[in-house]
Each structure stands twice: as structure tokens, then as C-alpha cells.
Amino acid sequence: MMKKRNINLDIIRSIAVFSVLSVHFFLNNGFYTEIIKGKRMFVMFTMRTAFMICVPLFAILTGYLMNKKILSKTPTT
């Protein structure tokens, strides 16, 4: 019996992937070497801070999905 896929979990995973890409964008565009001055830099700082949820979000989602798993030596189909 095939379980129904939860689209909400896919949306959360997509947000986490976008957050990882955004954090790496800020890392590689010189953002960390600039002084936070002005509205534009404040908005970028706020966005970067919001995107820092990526790793905890992946960890929580993985824990949630692995919660009901049963480990066994025999493969299941």
C-alpha cells in the first residue's frame, strides 16, 4: 500500500533548499566584508538572518520523517 505524499513537507523542503542557496549567495558575493549601512544593506542583513533557518529546518524535517521508521536487516518493499 502506497502512502499518500504530503505536499506540505515538499513545500518546507523547497523553502529549505532556497534558504541554503541564498546563504551561499551571501557568502560568495562579498556581503560579509561590507559594513551594514543604509536601507539596502539592512534588508540584505535581515534576509540573510531569515535564511539561516536552512540547516535546522532540514534537521527537523529529517527527524520528523524518520520518526515512524523501523530499522531492520530485511529489506521492505
N, CA, C, O and CB atoms as a CASP TS submission, in Angstrom:
PFRMAT TS
TARGET T0000
AUTHOR 0000-0000-0000
METHOD Language model
MODEL 1
PARENT N/A
ATOM      1  N   MET     1       0.844  -1.181   0.000  1.00  0.00           N
ATOM      2  CA  MET     1       0.000   0.000   0.000  1.00  0.00           C
ATOM      3  C   MET     1       0.892   1.249   0.000  1.00  0.00           C
ATOM      4  O   MET     1       1.755   1.406   0.863  1.00  0.00           O
ATOM      5  CB  MET     1      -0.962  -0.004   1.228  1.00  0.00           C
ATOM      6  N   MET     2       0.678   2.103  -0.948  1.00  0.00           N
ATOM      7  CA  MET     2       1.473   3.327  -1.115  1.00  0.00           C
ATOM      8  C   MET     2       0.890   4.430  -0.245  1.00  0.00           C
ATOM      9  O   MET     2      -0.311   4.700  -0.286  1.00  0.00           O
ATOM     10  CB  MET     2       1.512   3.772  -2.608  1.00  0.00           C
ATOM     11  N   LYS     3       1.757   5.067   0.547  1.00  0.00           N
ATOM     12  CA  LYS     3       1.312   6.188   1.367  1.00  0.00           C
ATOM     13  C   LYS     3       1.143   7.421   0.501  1.00  0.00           C
ATOM     14  O   LYS     3       1.867   7.617  -0.476  1.00  0.00           O
ATOM     15  CB  LYS     3       2.304   6.464   2.510  1.00  0.00           C
ATOM     16  N   LYS     4       0.184   8.246   0.869  1.00  0.00           N
ATOM     17  CA  LYS     4      -0.054   9.492   0.151  1.00  0.00           C
ATOM     18  C   LYS     4       1.041  10.499   0.496  1.00  0.00           C
ATOM     19  O   LYS     4       1.403  10.650   1.663  1.00  0.00           O
ATOM     20  CB  LYS     4      -1.454  10.066   0.490  1.00  0.00           C
ATOM     21  N   ARG     5       1.558  11.175  -0.500  1.00  0.00           N
ATOM     22  CA  ARG     5       2.623  12.154  -0.298  1.00  0.00           C
ATOM     23  C   ARG     5       2.063  13.432   0.310  1.00  0.00           C
ATOM     24  O   ARG     5       1.021  13.930  -0.114  1.00  0.00           O
ATOM     25  CB  ARG     5       3.334  12.461  -1.624  1.00  0.00           C
ATOM     26  N   ASN     6       2.769  13.960   1.311  1.00  0.00           N
ATOM     27  CA  ASN     6       2.341  15.188   1.978  1.00  0.00           C
ATOM     28  C   ASN     6       3.003  16.380   1.270  1.00  0.00           C
ATOM     29  O   ASN     6       4.211  16.586   1.393  1.00  0.00           O
ATOM     30  CB  ASN     6       2.708  15.160   3.511  1.00  0.00           C
ATOM     31  N   ILE     7       2.218  17.149   0.541  1.00  0.00           N
ATOM     32  CA  ILE     7       2.733  18.273  -0.240  1.00  0.00           C
ATOM     33  C   ILE     7       3.316  19.357   0.661  1.00  0.00           C
ATOM     34  O   ILE     7       4.218  20.081   0.241  1.00  0.00           O
ATOM     35  CB  ILE     7       1.628  18.860  -1.114  1.00  0.00           C
ATOM     36  N   ASN     8       2.819  19.482   1.887  1.00  0.00           N
ATOM     37  CA  ASN     8       3.331  20.493   2.811  1.00  0.00           C
ATOM     38  C   ASN     8       4.802  20.246   3.144  1.00  0.00           C
ATOM     39  O   ASN     8       5.579  21.192   3.271  1.00  0.00           O
ATOM     40  CB  ASN     8       2.498  20.508   4.097  1.00  0.00           C
ATOM     41  N   LEU     9       5.182  18.974   3.284  1.00  0.00           N
ATOM     42  CA  LEU     9       6.580  18.647   3.556  1.00  0.00           C
ATOM     43  C   LEU     9       7.465  18.999   2.362  1.00  0.00           C
ATOM     44  O   LEU     9       8.605  19.429   2.540  1.00  0.00           O
ATOM     45  CB  LEU     9       6.725  17.158   3.901  1.00  0.00           C
ATOM     46  N   ASP    10       6.947  18.819   1.151  1.00  0.00           N
ATOM     47  CA  ASP    10       7.702  19.209  -0.046  1.00  0.00           C
ATOM     48  C   ASP    10       7.882  20.725  -0.107  1.00  0.00           C
ATOM     49  O   ASP    10       8.929  21.207  -0.539  1.00  0.00           O
ATOM     50  CB  ASP    10       6.990  18.710  -1.321  1.00  0.00           C
ATOM     51  N   ILE    11       6.886  21.468   0.317  1.00  0.00           N
ATOM     52  CA  ILE    11       6.991  22.934   0.341  1.00  0.00           C
ATOM     53  C   ILE    11       8.049  23.365   1.359  1.00  0.00           C
ATOM     54  O   ILE    11       8.855  24.253   1.081  1.00  0.00           O
ATOM     55  CB  ILE    11       5.615  23.582   0.682  1.00  0.00           C
ATOM     56  N   ILE    12       8.045  22.735   2.537  1.00  0.00           N
ATOM     57  CA  ILE    12       9.048  23.052   3.554  1.00  0.00           C
ATOM     58  C   ILE    12      10.441  22.720   3.038  1.00  0.00           C
ATOM     59  O   ILE    12      11.379  23.490   3.239  1.00  0.00           O
ATOM     60  CB  ILE    12       8.764  22.285   4.862  1.00  0.00           C
ATOM     61  N   ARG    13      10.578  21.578   2.375  1.00  0.00           N
ATOM     62  CA  ARG    13      11.876  21.190   1.811  1.00  0.00           C
ATOM     63  C   ARG    13      12.330  22.197   0.747  1.00  0.00           C
ATOM     64  O   ARG    13      13.513  22.527   0.671  1.00  0.00           O
ATOM     65  CB  ARG    13      11.797  19.769   1.202  1.00  0.00           C
ATOM     66  N   SER    14      11.400  22.680  -0.068  1.00  0.00           N
ATOM     67  CA  SER    14      11.734  23.681  -1.095  1.00  0.00           C
ATOM     68  C   SER    14      12.206  24.987  -0.457  1.00  0.00           C
ATOM     69  O   SER    14      13.149  25.614  -0.941  1.00  0.00           O
ATOM     70  CB  SER    14      10.515  23.949  -2.003  1.00  0.00           C
ATOM     71  N   ILE    15      11.555  25.388   0.617  1.00  0.00           N
ATOM     72  CA  ILE    15      11.972  26.595   1.339  1.00  0.00           C
ATOM     73  C   ILE    15      13.380  26.408   1.894  1.00  0.00           C
ATOM     74  O   ILE    15      14.203  27.321   1.826  1.00  0.00           O
ATOM     75  CB  ILE    15      10.978  26.924   2.484  1.00  0.00           C
ATOM     76  N   ALA    16      13.658  25.226   2.443  1.00  0.00           N
ATOM     77  CA  ALA    16      14.983  24.948   2.996  1.00  0.00           C
ATOM     78  C   ALA    16      16.048  24.978   1.897  1.00  0.00           C
ATOM     79  O   ALA    16      17.136  25.511   2.113  1.00  0.00           O
ATOM     80  CB  ALA    16      14.991  23.583   3.708  1.00  0.00           C
ATOM     81  N   VAL    17      15.750  24.414   0.727  1.00  0.00           N
ATOM     82  CA  VAL    17      16.705  24.434  -0.388  1.00  0.00           C
ATOM     83  C   VAL    17      16.967  25.870  -0.836  1.00  0.00           C
ATOM     84  O   VAL    17      18.118  26.250  -1.054  1.00  0.00           O
ATOM     85  CB  VAL    17      16.178  23.591  -1.575  1.00  0.00           C
ATOM     86  N   PHE    18      15.917  26.662  -0.972  1.00  0.00           N
ATOM     87  CA  PHE    18      16.075  28.061  -1.356  1.00  0.00           C
ATOM     88  C   PHE    18      16.906  28.816  -0.323  1.00  0.00           C
ATOM     89  O   PHE    18      17.720  29.669  -0.677  1.00  0.00           O
ATOM     90  CB  PHE    18      14.705  28.729  -1.524  1.00  0.00           C
ATOM     91  N   SER    19      16.698  28.499   0.954  1.00  0.00           N
ATOM     92  CA  SER    19      17.468  29.145   2.019  1.00  0.00           C
ATOM     93  C   SER    19      18.946  28.798   1.934  1.00  0.00           C
ATOM     94  O   SER    19      19.798  29.666   2.124  1.00  0.00           O
ATOM     95  CB  SER    19      16.922  28.744   3.382  1.00  0.00           C
ATOM     96  N   VAL    20      19.260  27.536   1.650  1.00  0.00           N
ATOM     97  CA  VAL    20      20.665  27.126   1.503  1.00  0.00           C
ATOM     98  C   VAL    20      21.314  27.884   0.343  1.00  0.00           C
ATOM     99  O   VAL    20      22.429  28.390   0.472  1.00  0.00           O
ATOM    100  CB  VAL    20      20.770  25.588   1.270  1.00  0.00           C
ATOM    101  N   LEU    21      20.622  27.959  -0.771  1.00  0.00           N
ATOM    102  CA  LEU    21      21.159  28.698  -1.924  1.00  0.00           C
ATOM    103  C   LEU    21      21.365  30.172  -1.590  1.00  0.00           C
ATOM    104  O   LEU    21      22.361  30.769  -2.000  1.00  0.00           O
ATOM    105  CB  LEU    21      20.219  28.564  -3.133  1.00  0.00           C
ATOM    106  N   SER    22      20.442  30.752  -0.858  1.00  0.00           N
ATOM    107  CA  SER    22      20.556  32.164  -0.501  1.00  0.00           C
ATOM    108  C   SER    22      21.720  32.421   0.447  1.00  0.00           C
ATOM    109  O   SER    22      22.441  33.407   0.291  1.00  0.00           O
ATOM    110  CB  SER    22      19.265  32.648   0.130  1.00  0.00           C
ATOM    111  N   VAL    23      21.910  31.542   1.431  1.00  0.00           N
ATOM    112  CA  VAL    23      23.034  31.704   2.359  1.00  0.00           C
ATOM    113  C   VAL    23      24.352  31.623   1.600  1.00  0.00           C
ATOM    114  O   VAL    23      25.270  32.397   1.871  1.00  0.00           O
ATOM    115  CB  VAL    23      22.986  30.629   3.473  1.00  0.00           C
ATOM    116  N   HIS    24      24.455  30.695   0.652  1.00  0.00           N
ATOM    117  CA  HIS    24      25.684  30.584  -0.141  1.00  0.00           C
ATOM    118  C   HIS    24      25.865  31.789  -1.062  1.00  0.00           C
ATOM    119  O   HIS    24      26.995  32.200  -1.328  1.00  0.00           O
ATOM    120  CB  HIS    24      25.667  29.295  -0.967  1.00  0.00           C
ATOM    121  N   PHE    25      24.762  32.355  -1.550  1.00  0.00           N
ATOM    122  CA  PHE    25      24.854  33.567  -2.362  1.00  0.00           C
ATOM    123  C   PHE    25      25.466  34.702  -1.554  1.00  0.00           C
ATOM    124  O   PHE    25      26.374  35.386  -2.026  1.00  0.00           O
ATOM    125  CB  PHE    25      23.467  33.976  -2.889  1.00  0.00           C
ATOM    126  N   PHE    26      24.970  34.901  -0.337  1.00  0.00           N
ATOM    127  CA  PHE    26      25.506  35.965   0.512  1.00  0.00           C
ATOM    128  C   PHE    26      26.967  35.708   0.864  1.00  0.00           C
ATOM    129  O   PHE    26      27.749  36.649   0.996  1.00  0.00           O
ATOM    130  CB  PHE    26      24.675  36.096   1.791  1.00  0.00           C
ATOM    131  N   LEU    27      27.336  34.443   1.016  1.00  0.00           N
ATOM    132  CA  LEU    27      28.718  34.097   1.335  1.00  0.00           C
ATOM    133  C   LEU    27      29.658  34.445   0.183  1.00  0.00           C
ATOM    134  O   LEU    27      30.781  34.894   0.412  1.00  0.00           O
ATOM    135  CB  LEU    27      28.827  32.608   1.670  1.00  0.00           C
ATOM    136  N   ASN    28      29.207  34.242  -1.045  1.00  0.00           N
ATOM    137  CA  ASN    28      30.084  34.384  -2.203  1.00  0.00           C
ATOM    138  C   ASN    28      29.993  35.725  -2.924  1.00  0.00           C
ATOM    139  O   ASN    28      30.690  35.916  -3.921  1.00  0.00           O
ATOM    140  CB  ASN    28      29.787  33.310  -3.164  1.00  0.00           C
ATOM    141  N   ASN    29      29.170  36.653  -2.467  1.00  0.00           N
ATOM    142  CA  ASN    29      29.094  37.944  -3.149  1.00  0.00           C
ATOM    143  C   ASN    29      29.777  39.074  -2.386  1.00  0.00           C
ATOM    144  O   ASN    29      29.636  40.240  -2.754  1.00  0.00           O
ATOM    145  CB  ASN    29      27.656  38.304  -3.386  1.00  0.00           C
ATOM    146  N   GLY    30      30.521  38.742  -1.321  1.00  0.00           N
ATOM    147  CA  GLY    30      31.238  39.768  -0.575  1.00  0.00           C
ATOM    148  C   GLY    30      30.418  40.455   0.490  1.00  0.00           C
ATOM    149  O   GLY    30      30.853  41.462   1.050  1.00  0.00           O
ATOM    150  N   PHE    31      29.255  39.939   0.779  1.00  0.00           N
ATOM    151  CA  PHE    31      28.364  40.561   1.765  1.00  0.00           C
ATOM    152  C   PHE    31      29.023  40.653   3.137  1.00  0.00           C
ATOM    153  O   PHE    31      28.847  41.647   3.842  1.00  0.00           O
ATOM    154  CB  PHE    31      27.058  39.774   1.870  1.00  0.00           C
ATOM    155  N   TYR    32      29.776  39.630   3.520  1.00  0.00           N
ATOM    156  CA  TYR    32      30.343  39.581   4.866  1.00  0.00           C
ATOM    157  C   TYR    32      31.515  40.541   5.059  1.00  0.00           C
ATOM    158  O   TYR    32      31.956  40.750   6.190  1.00  0.00           O
ATOM    159  CB  TYR    32      30.790  38.180   5.175  1.00  0.00           C
ATOM    160  N   THR    33      32.020  41.121   3.989  1.00  0.00           N
ATOM    161  CA  THR    33      33.128  42.070   4.122  1.00  0.00           C
ATOM    162  C   THR    33      32.653  43.519   4.118  1.00  0.00           C
ATOM    163  O   THR    33      33.451  44.433   4.327  1.00  0.00           O
ATOM    164  CB  THR    33      34.128  41.860   3.003  1.00  0.00           C
ATOM    165  N   GLU    34      31.384  43.730   3.886  1.00  0.00           N
ATOM    166  CA  GLU    34      30.824  45.084   3.823  1.00  0.00           C
ATOM    167  C   GLU    34      30.289  45.525   5.179  1.00  0.00           C
ATOM    168  O   GLU    34      29.880  44.699   5.995  1.00  0.00           O
ATOM    169  CB  GLU    34      29.709  45.152   2.777  1.00  0.00           C
ATOM    170  N   ILE    35      30.294  46.816   5.410  1.00  0.00           N
ATOM    171  CA  ILE    35      29.691  47.404   6.606  1.00  0.00           C
ATOM    172  C   ILE    35      28.194  47.532   6.356  1.00  0.00           C
ATOM    173  O   ILE    35      27.772  47.962   5.282  1.00  0.00           O
ATOM    174  CB  ILE    35      30.333  48.800   6.953  1.00  0.00           C
ATOM    175  N   ILE    36      27.403  47.163   7.338  1.00  0.00           N
ATOM    176  CA  ILE    36      25.948  47.263   7.197  1.00  0.00           C
ATOM    177  C   ILE    36      25.550  48.714   7.404  1.00  0.00           C
ATOM    178  O   ILE    36      25.476  49.204   8.531  1.00  0.00           O
ATOM    179  CB  ILE    36      25.205  46.326   8.211  1.00  0.00           C
ATOM    180  N   LYS    37      25.298  49.387   6.297  1.00  0.00           N
ATOM    181  CA  LYS    37      24.994  50.812   6.326  1.00  0.00           C
ATOM    182  C   LYS    37      23.958  51.093   5.239  1.00  0.00           C
ATOM    183  O   LYS    37      24.169  50.752   4.075  1.00  0.00           O
ATOM    184  CB  LYS    37      26.289  51.680   6.120  1.00  0.00           C
ATOM    185  N   GLY    38      22.876  51.693   5.606  1.00  0.00           N
ATOM    186  CA  GLY    38      21.834  52.032   4.647  1.00  0.00           C
ATOM    187  C   GLY    38      20.717  51.002   4.622  1.00  0.00           C
ATOM    188  O   GLY    38      20.842  49.909   5.174  1.00  0.00           O
ATOM    189  N   LYS    39      19.616  51.379   3.964  1.00  0.00           N
ATOM    190  CA  LYS    39      18.435  50.523   3.908  1.00  0.00           C
ATOM    191  C   LYS    39      18.694  49.227   3.141  1.00  0.00           C
ATOM    192  O   LYS    39      18.250  48.158   3.561  1.00  0.00           O
ATOM    193  CB  LYS    39      17.284  51.272   3.269  1.00  0.00           C
ATOM    194  N   ARG    40      19.396  49.317   2.041  1.00  0.00           N
ATOM    195  CA  ARG    40      19.635  48.126   1.213  1.00  0.00           C
ATOM    196  C   ARG    40      20.431  47.077   1.986  1.00  0.00           C
ATOM    197  O   ARG    40      20.095  45.893   1.959  1.00  0.00           O
ATOM    198  CB  ARG    40      20.382  48.508  -0.081  1.00  0.00           C
ATOM    199  N   MET    41      21.471  47.505   2.664  1.00  0.00           N
ATOM    200  CA  MET    41      22.274  46.550   3.431  1.00  0.00           C
ATOM    201  C   MET    41      21.476  46.006   4.612  1.00  0.00           C
ATOM    202  O   MET    41      21.642  44.842   4.977  1.00  0.00           O
ATOM    203  CB  MET    41      23.575  47.210   3.927  1.00  0.00           C
ATOM    204  N   PHE    42      20.617  46.818   5.214  1.00  0.00           N
ATOM    205  CA  PHE    42      19.792  46.337   6.314  1.00  0.00           C
ATOM    206  C   PHE    42      18.818  45.265   5.830  1.00  0.00           C
ATOM    207  O   PHE    42      18.606  44.258   6.506  1.00  0.00           O
ATOM    208  CB  PHE    42      19.029  47.499   6.958  1.00  0.00           C
ATOM    209  N   VAL    43      18.224  45.490   4.650  1.00  0.00           N
ATOM    210  CA  VAL    43      17.318  44.486   4.075  1.00  0.00           C
ATOM    211  C   VAL    43      18.083  43.199   3.775  1.00  0.00           C
ATOM    212  O   VAL    43      17.585  42.109   4.055  1.00  0.00           O
ATOM    213  CB  VAL    43      16.645  45.027   2.784  1.00  0.00           C
ATOM    214  N   MET    44      19.278  43.310   3.213  1.00  0.00           N
ATOM    215  CA  MET    44      20.087  42.126   2.922  1.00  0.00           C
ATOM    216  C   MET    44      20.455  41.398   4.211  1.00  0.00           C
ATOM    217  O   MET    44      20.423  40.168   4.256  1.00  0.00           O
ATOM    218  CB  MET    44      21.360  42.517   2.149  1.00  0.00           C
ATOM    219  N   PHE    45      20.802  42.138   5.251  1.00  0.00           N
ATOM    220  CA  PHE    45      21.138  41.535   6.535  1.00  0.00           C
ATOM    221  C   PHE    45      19.930  40.787   7.108  1.00  0.00           C
ATOM    222  O   PHE    45      20.067  39.678   7.624  1.00  0.00           O
ATOM    223  CB  PHE    45      21.624  42.612   7.526  1.00  0.00           C
ATOM    224  N   THR    46      18.758  41.397   7.014  1.00  0.00           N
ATOM    225  CA  THR    46      17.532  40.767   7.508  1.00  0.00           C
ATOM    226  C   THR    46      17.221  39.496   6.728  1.00  0.00           C
ATOM    227  O   THR    46      16.853  38.476   7.310  1.00  0.00           O
ATOM    228  CB  THR    46      16.351  41.743   7.416  1.00  0.00           C
ATOM    229  N   MET    47      17.371  39.562   5.403  1.00  0.00           N
ATOM    230  CA  MET    47      17.129  38.380   4.577  1.00  0.00           C
ATOM    231  C   MET    47      18.106  37.263   4.927  1.00  0.00           C
ATOM    232  O   MET    47      17.706  36.108   5.076  1.00  0.00           O
ATOM    233  CB  MET    47      17.242  38.734   3.086  1.00  0.00           C
ATOM    234  N   ARG    48      19.372  37.602   5.057  1.00  0.00           N
ATOM    235  CA  ARG    48      20.386  36.591   5.377  1.00  0.00           C
ATOM    236  C   ARG    48      20.103  35.955   6.729  1.00  0.00           C
ATOM    237  O   ARG    48      20.266  34.745   6.892  1.00  0.00           O
ATOM    238  CB  ARG    48      21.793  37.213   5.369  1.00  0.00           C
ATOM    239  N   THR    49      19.685  36.749   7.692  1.00  0.00           N
ATOM    240  CA  THR    49      19.353  36.230   9.006  1.00  0.00           C
ATOM    241  C   THR    49      18.148  35.284   8.928  1.00  0.00           C
ATOM    242  O   THR    49      18.139  34.238   9.576  1.00  0.00           O
ATOM    243  CB  THR    49      19.067  37.384   9.976  1.00  0.00           C
ATOM    244  N   ALA    50      17.149  35.645   8.150  1.00  0.00           N
ATOM    245  CA  ALA    50      15.971  34.789   7.987  1.00  0.00           C
ATOM    246  C   ALA    50      16.331  33.481   7.289  1.00  0.00           C
ATOM    247  O   ALA    50      15.749  32.442   7.598  1.00  0.00           O
ATOM    248  CB  ALA    50      14.883  35.523   7.196  1.00  0.00           C
ATOM    249  N   PHE    51      17.275  33.514   6.358  1.00  0.00           N
ATOM    250  CA  PHE    51      17.649  32.316   5.613  1.00  0.00           C
ATOM    251  C   PHE    51      18.517  31.357   6.424  1.00  0.00           C
ATOM    252  O   PHE    51      18.772  30.236   5.984  1.00  0.00           O
ATOM    253  CB  PHE    51      18.376  32.708   4.355  1.00  0.00           C
ATOM    254  N   MET    52      18.969  31.780   7.593  1.00  0.00           N
ATOM    255  CA  MET    52      19.818  30.916   8.412  1.00  0.00           C
ATOM    256  C   MET    52      19.054  29.743   9.025  1.00  0.00           C
ATOM    257  O   MET    52      19.638  28.929   9.739  1.00  0.00           O
ATOM    258  CB  MET    52      20.461  31.728   9.511  1.00  0.00           C
ATOM    259  N   ILE    53      17.760  29.654   8.753  1.00  0.00           N
ATOM    260  CA  ILE    53      16.968  28.537   9.256  1.00  0.00           C
ATOM    261  C   ILE    53      17.197  27.258   8.456  1.00  0.00           C
ATOM    262  O   ILE    53      16.670  26.206   8.815  1.00  0.00           O
ATOM    263  CB  ILE    53      15.498  28.896   9.236  1.00  0.00           C
ATOM    264  N   CYS    54      17.973  27.335   7.382  1.00  0.00           N
ATOM    265  CA  CYS    54      18.050  26.216   6.440  1.00  0.00           C
ATOM    266  C   CYS    54      18.522  24.911   7.078  1.00  0.00           C
ATOM    267  O   CYS    54      17.864  23.887   6.897  1.00  0.00           O
ATOM    268  CB  CYS    54      18.972  26.575   5.311  1.00  0.00           C
ATOM    269  N   VAL    55      19.618  24.902   7.808  1.00  0.00           N
ATOM    270  CA  VAL    55      20.138  23.660   8.380  1.00  0.00           C
ATOM    271  C   VAL    55      19.220  23.123   9.481  1.00  0.00           C
ATOM    272  O   VAL    55      18.908  21.932   9.467  1.00  0.00           O
ATOM    273  CB  VAL    55      21.550  23.884   8.938  1.00  0.00           C
ATOM    274  N   PRO    56      18.769  23.954  10.442  1.00  0.00           N
ATOM    275  CA  PRO    56      17.823  23.418  11.429  1.00  0.00           C
ATOM    276  C   PRO    56      16.528  22.905  10.786  1.00  0.00           C
ATOM    277  O   PRO    56      15.944  21.930  11.260  1.00  0.00           O
ATOM    278  CB  PRO    56      17.489  24.491  12.460  1.00  0.00           C
ATOM    279  N   LEU    57      16.082  23.555   9.717  1.00  0.00           N
ATOM    280  CA  LEU    57      14.865  23.122   9.035  1.00  0.00           C
ATOM    281  C   LEU    57      15.053  21.739   8.425  1.00  0.00           C
ATOM    282  O   LEU    57      14.168  20.891   8.540  1.00  0.00           O
ATOM    283  CB  LEU    57      14.468  24.130   7.949  1.00  0.00           C
ATOM    284  N   PHE    58      16.194  21.496   7.775  1.00  0.00           N
ATOM    285  CA  PHE    58      16.483  20.169   7.236  1.00  0.00           C
ATOM    286  C   PHE    58      16.561  19.129   8.345  1.00  0.00           C
ATOM    287  O   PHE    58      16.046  18.023   8.186  1.00  0.00           O
ATOM    288  CB  PHE    58      17.788  20.188   6.444  1.00  0.00           C
ATOM    289  N   ALA    59      17.197  19.462   9.468  1.00  0.00           N
ATOM    290  CA  ALA    59      17.338  18.519  10.572  1.00  0.00           C
ATOM    291  C   ALA    59      15.971  18.166  11.174  1.00  0.00           C
ATOM    292  O   ALA    59      15.698  16.998  11.453  1.00  0.00           O
ATOM    293  CB  ALA    59      18.259  19.104  11.654  1.00  0.00           C
ATOM    294  N   ILE    60      15.126  19.161  11.370  1.00  0.00           N
ATOM    295  CA  ILE    60      13.796  18.920  11.927  1.00  0.00           C
ATOM    296  C   ILE    60      12.955  18.094  10.963  1.00  0.00           C
ATOM    297  O   ILE    60      12.271  17.163  11.386  1.00  0.00           O
ATOM    298  CB  ILE    60      13.091  20.250  12.243  1.00  0.00           C
ATOM    299  N   LEU    61      12.995  18.416   9.689  1.00  0.00           N
ATOM    300  CA  LEU    61      12.220  17.682   8.690  1.00  0.00           C
ATOM    301  C   LEU    61      12.684  16.234   8.596  1.00  0.00           C
ATOM    302  O   LEU    61      11.854  15.329   8.503  1.00  0.00           O
ATOM    303  CB  LEU    61      12.331  18.362   7.320  1.00  0.00           C
ATOM    304  N   THR    62      13.982  16.000   8.618  1.00  0.00           N
ATOM    305  CA  THR    62      14.513  14.640   8.576  1.00  0.00           C
ATOM    306  C   THR    62      14.088  13.856   9.814  1.00  0.00           C
ATOM    307  O   THR    62      13.681  12.699   9.711  1.00  0.00           O
ATOM    308  CB  THR    62      16.046  14.665   8.463  1.00  0.00           C
ATOM    309  N   GLY    63      14.183  14.484  10.976  1.00  0.00           N
ATOM    310  CA  GLY    63      13.741  13.824  12.207  1.00  0.00           C
ATOM    311  C   GLY    63      12.270  13.476  12.166  1.00  0.00           C
ATOM    312  O   GLY    63      11.875  12.397  12.609  1.00  0.00           O
ATOM    313  N   TYR    64      11.466  14.360  11.648  1.00  0.00           N
ATOM    314  CA  TYR    64      10.024  14.108  11.546  1.00  0.00           C
ATOM    315  C   TYR    64       9.751  12.932  10.614  1.00  0.00           C
ATOM    316  O   TYR    64       8.937  12.063  10.927  1.00  0.00           O
ATOM    317  CB  TYR    64       9.287  15.369  11.043  1.00  0.00           C
ATOM    318  N   LEU    65      10.428  12.905   9.474  1.00  0.00           N
ATOM    319  CA  LEU    65      10.196  11.839   8.503  1.00  0.00           C
ATOM    320  C   LEU    65      10.754  10.492   8.961  1.00  0.00           C
ATOM    321  O   LEU    65      10.241   9.444   8.567  1.00  0.00           O
ATOM    322  CB  LEU    65      10.811  12.215   7.175  1.00  0.00           C
ATOM    323  N   MET    66      11.790  10.512   9.781  1.00  0.00           N
ATOM    324  CA  MET    66      12.389   9.272  10.266  1.00  0.00           C
ATOM    325  C   MET    66      11.729   8.769  11.549  1.00  0.00           C
ATOM    326  O   MET    66      12.058   7.680  12.019  1.00  0.00           O
ATOM    327  CB  MET    66      13.872   9.475  10.501  1.00  0.00           C
ATOM    328  N   ASN    67      10.811   9.535  12.119  1.00  0.00           N
ATOM    329  CA  ASN    67      10.190   9.222  13.396  1.00  0.00           C
ATOM    330  C   ASN    67       9.503   7.856  13.391  1.00  0.00           C
ATOM    331  O   ASN    67       9.649   7.108  14.358  1.00  0.00           O
ATOM    332  CB  ASN    67       9.191  10.297  13.755  1.00  0.00           C
ATOM    333  N   LYS    68       8.782   7.512  12.368  1.00  0.00           N
ATOM    334  CA  LYS    68       7.999   6.271  12.307  1.00  0.00           C
ATOM    335  C   LYS    68       8.744   5.124  11.623  1.00  0.00           C
ATOM    336  O   LYS    68       8.185   4.039  11.462  1.00  0.00           O
ATOM    337  CB  LYS    68       6.697   6.524  11.583  1.00  0.00           C
ATOM    338  N   LYS    69       9.984   5.348  11.221  1.00  0.00           N
ATOM    339  CA  LYS    69      10.754   4.311  10.535  1.00  0.00           C
ATOM    340  C   LYS    69      11.157   3.222  11.522  1.00  0.00           C
ATOM    341  O   LYS    69      11.483   3.500  12.676  1.00  0.00           O
ATOM    342  CB  LYS    69      12.005   4.914   9.857  1.00  0.00           C
ATOM    343  N   ILE    70      11.130   1.986  11.054  1.00  0.00           N
ATOM    344  CA  ILE    70      11.578   0.857  11.847  1.00  0.00           C
ATOM    345  C   ILE    70      12.797   0.268  11.156  1.00  0.00           C
ATOM    346  O   ILE    70      12.731  -0.120   9.989  1.00  0.00           O
ATOM    347  CB  ILE    70      10.445  -0.211  12.023  1.00  0.00           C
ATOM    348  N   LEU    71      13.908   0.202  11.875  1.00  0.00           N
ATOM    349  CA  LEU    71      15.130  -0.335  11.314  1.00  0.00           C
ATOM    350  C   LEU    71      15.109  -1.851  11.401  1.00  0.00           C
ATOM    351  O   LEU    71      14.808  -2.422  12.449  1.00  0.00           O
ATOM    352  CB  LEU    71      16.358   0.234  12.035  1.00  0.00           C
ATOM    353  N   SER    72      15.433  -2.496  10.285  1.00  0.00           N
ATOM    354  CA  SER    72      15.512  -3.958  10.275  1.00  0.00           C
ATOM    355  C   SER    72      16.564  -4.373   9.263  1.00  0.00           C
ATOM    356  O   SER    72      16.948  -3.605   8.381  1.00  0.00           O
ATOM    357  CB  SER    72      14.128  -4.603   9.940  1.00  0.00           C
ATOM    358  N   LYS    73      17.019  -5.605   9.413  1.00  0.00           N
ATOM    359  CA  LYS    73      18.033  -6.120   8.471  1.00  0.00           C
ATOM    360  C   LYS    73      17.409  -6.612   7.184  1.00  0.00           C
ATOM    361  O   LYS    73      18.100  -6.725   6.172  1.00  0.00           O
ATOM    362  CB  LYS    73      18.830  -7.250   9.109  1.00  0.00           C
ATOM    363  N   THR    74      16.131  -6.904   7.196  1.00  0.00           N
ATOM    364  CA  THR    74      15.463  -7.382   5.994  1.00  0.00           C
ATOM    365  C   THR    74      14.882  -6.205   5.227  1.00  0.00           C
ATOM    366  O   THR    74      14.246  -5.331   5.817  1.00  0.00           O
ATOM    367  CB  THR    74      14.361  -8.398   6.347  1.00  0.00           C
ATOM    368  N   PRO    75      15.096  -6.176   3.916  1.00  0.00           N
ATOM    369  CA  PRO    75      14.557  -5.069   3.133  1.00  0.00           C
ATOM    370  C   PRO    75      13.029  -5.148   3.035  1.00  0.00           C
ATOM    371  O   PRO    75      12.457  -6.234   2.937  1.00  0.00           O
ATOM    372  CB  PRO    75      15.176  -5.062   1.731  1.00  0.00           C
ATOM    373  N   THR    76      12.392  -3.996   3.062  1.00  0.00           N
ATOM    374  CA  THR    76      10.943  -3.930   2.911  1.00  0.00           C
ATOM    375  C   THR    76      10.587  -3.386   1.539  1.00  0.00           C
ATOM    376  O   THR    76      11.353  -2.628   0.943  1.00  0.00           O
ATOM    377  CB  THR    76      10.317  -3.061   4.012  1.00  0.00           C
ATOM    378  N   THR    77       9.437  -3.770   1.049  1.00  0.00           N
ATOM    379  CA  THR    77       9.008  -3.270  -0.263  1.00  0.00           C
ATOM    380  C   THR    77       7.774  -2.456  -0.154  1.00  0.00           C
ATOM    381  O   THR    77       7.273  -1.956  -1.162  1.00  0.00           O
ATOM    382  CB  THR    77       8.776  -4.396  -1.223  1.00  0.00           C
TER
END
